[in-house]
């Protein structure tokens, strides 16, 4: 069974540009989460999808970030326009049952904004 | 005060020893607690989950939970060099599906 996959693994962009990160959850997992780790800090929650619906987006830093999960399968996270402080590793995780809280993480997408 | 606090380490133990990792949390209503292991440049991997007070054992790993003290720990018996990684304590927030992570403790197991 394939795990959570993320693309790209690393993206380098200039301030003001747009980047779109993609996450494919484990097949059959209705719950999809985005997390971010900024250098030297802890992994921070961004948002949670249940199928195509946003269950909790309280961690989204500002309106430059837009997450979508059309059709309830893969998800995208777009940053537009990117700022220097957006640099970090963006992790996607999925779970079959949100009640257990057990998360399966992807390898992450490292974003570097110059 | 951070929501989930861990000693950043590094914690260094000799091969074969017991490694003890500790974590405290601030949300008294939390009901779900987790330990993830993260190798450098890799994704966090769930190694233990615990939901009730006491000990939970899985192979060489034992998770301990004390809700009254808001304290979670992870013991790794017979530590191996392959256990060298960052260990993340994580706590599910009360009434929601958000998992709060500590900054992690780096563990080095010396051969």
HADDOCK unambig.tbl for C-alpha pairs under 7 A between the chains (distance, minus, plus):
assign (segid A and resid 41 and name CA) (segid B and resid 103 and name CA) 6.14 0.50 0.50
assign (segid A and resid 42 and name CA) (segid B and resid 101 and name CA) 6.28 0.50 0.50
assign (segid A and resid 42 and name CA) (segid B and resid 102 and name CA) 5.80 0.50 0.50
assign (segid A and resid 42 and name CA) (segid B and resid 103 and name CA) 4.14 0.50 0.50
assign (segid A and resid 43 and name CA) (segid B and resid 101 and name CA) 5.84 0.50 0.50
assign (segid A and resid 44 and name CA) (segid B and resid 100 and name CA) 6.98 0.50 0.50
assign (segid A and resid 44 and name CA) (segid B and resid 101 and name CA) 6.95 0.50 0.50
assign (segid A and resid 45 and name CA) (segid B and resid 98 and name CA) 6.82 0.50 0.50
assign (segid A and resid 45 and name CA) (segid B and resid 99 and name CA) 6.96 0.50 0.50
assign (segid A and resid 98 and name CA) (segid B and resid 97 and name CA) 6.57 0.50 0.50
assign (segid A and resid 101 and name CA) (segid B and resid 92 and name CA) 6.77 0.50 0.50
assign (segid A and resid 101 and name CA) (segid B and resid 97 and name CA) 6.95 0.50 0.50
assign (segid A and resid 104 and name CA) (segid B and resid 45 and name CA) 6.96 0.50 0.50
assign (segid A and resid 105 and name CA) (segid B and resid 43 and name CA) 5.94 0.50 0.50
assign (segid A and resid 105 and name CA) (segid B and resid 44 and name CA) 6.17 0.50 0.50
assign (segid A and resid 105 and name CA) (segid B and resid 45 and name CA) 6.92 0.50 0.50
assign (segid A and resid 106 and name CA) (segid B and resid 43 and name CA) 5.93 0.50 0.50
assign (segid A and resid 107 and name CA) (segid B and resid 42 and name CA) 5.70 0.50 0.50
assign (segid A and resid 107 and name CA) (segid B and resid 43 and name CA) 4.60 0.50 0.50
assign (segid A and resid 108 and name CA) (segid B and resid 43 and name CA) 6.61 0.50 0.50
